[in-house]
Amino acid sequence: MWGVEVGGLGLAGKAHALVPSPQPPISNPHSPMIDITSEPIDTAAVLAQVATHEAGAVVLFLGTTREFTAGRQTAALDYECYGDMAREQLTRLEAEARSRWPLVGCAIVHRVGRVNLGEASVAVAVSTAHRQAAFEAGKWLIDTLKQVVPIWKKENWADGDSKWVHPGMDVPLHDTDTR
């Protein structure tokens, strides 16, 4: 089931609720797969979306829930978003990446809701004729996604405390924390 965060109390007291998306993920050969889902990310489907005989390189980035962040033990992460706005922004990023690099395929899937340790919260896959362009495009997509797409993360720590974090928010980082 596809889901988006559109309206419950979340980041900064704004209202949010997870509801099914009216649209399935975009999924056609040579077309982008752009999705926001409340279900675990199907990495095989993400890779299949970008795989083609025209591409000599396929890069897949998975952002997963790690156990320790800045020395604190994480229990789980919660993600919320403005669904329509986030989907629109992901579509724009995909189009911009295609204008910068010769992408054959592109897939971006972000999860909302509870994401437990070891589970993927985001998948970015690209395919190109050669590896350098694939690595550059994939890195740019995940870095830019984290900065501009309205998706928020709440760290839930093992001690019961929690805090919303987002690039640009005042969150101190340890030198070992590479986000």
Order of alpha helices (4+ residues) and beta strands (2+ residues): beta-beta-beta-alpha-beta-beta-beta-alpha-beta-beta-beta-alpha-beta-beta
